[in-house]
Amino acid sequence: MSTSSRDYMHNLEKLVVYVDNKGGKDKIDHPGNMCGGVSRQNDALYRPKLHVPCKRPIRGRYVYIEAWGMADRPSKLFSAVLCEVWVYE
């Protein structure tokens, strides 16, 4: 059975954005650092432009984007390609 890149795209569940002052992945995914996210609900992940507003103002030097795969799929592989990321106040 062959798997296409389209299958990998449909295995993506959500993208979550974190903001922090430290570099590296150490405890970045702490709930206090979470800005917001976008999920496959309402086909939000498949739009040409994704807008992720922060739930509250967060100051930080680094922006981390975490991709989550679907838990209930036979294949756990997914793909997420971000061509351009803008961060603004």
N, C-alpha and C positions, 0 to 999 in steps of 0.2 A: 504494500500500500504506500503510495507516494503522498507526501505532504507538500502543499503549496504555501507560498508566503501569505496568501490570503487566509489559510487555516491558522497560521501563526498569529495573524492580526486579530482573528476572532477569538483567540485564546486569552487575549488581554482583558482583564476585569476592570482595573482602575489605575489612575495616576494620582499620587498624593504628593503635595508640595510642602516642604519644610524649610524654615529659615533659621539660621543660627549664626553666632559670631565665631565659632570654631571651625577649623577645617578638619576633614576626615569624617568617617562614618560613626565614630564613637557616640552612641546614644543620641544621634540626631533625630531618630524617630520617636522622641519623647513627645507626649501629647501637647506639652507647652510650646513646642517648636512648630507644631503643625499650622500651616497657613490655610490650606483647603485642599480640595480634590475634585476630580471629575471621574465619573464612572460610565460604564456602558449603558446605564439606564437612559432611556430616551435617545439612544444612539449618540450620546454626547462625545464618545471617544472617536467617532468616525467623521467628525466635522473637520473642514480644512483648517480652522482656527479654533483653538481651545482657550477659553478665558477662565482662569482660576482666581477668583477674588479671595483675599484673606478675610477670615471671619472677624478679625480684630487687627488693629495696627501692630505690626511686628518689625522691629529693627534688627538687622543682622547683616553680616558681610557675605554669607554664603547661602545659596539656594540649592536645595537638593530635591530631585524629582525621583520618586520611588514608583516603580511599575509593579503591579500585582497581576498574576495570572489567574485564570479560572480554576477553581478547586475541583470542580466536578467533571472535568474533561479527561478523556483517556490519555491525551498528550499534554504534558505540563509545559511544553515549549510555547513561548509567545514572543512577539516582536513589538518593539516600541521605538519609533524613529522620530526624533524631534529635530526639525531642520533649523529652527530659530526660536530662541526663548527671549522674551522681553520682560524685564522687571522694572516696574515703575511705582511711583508713590501716588 
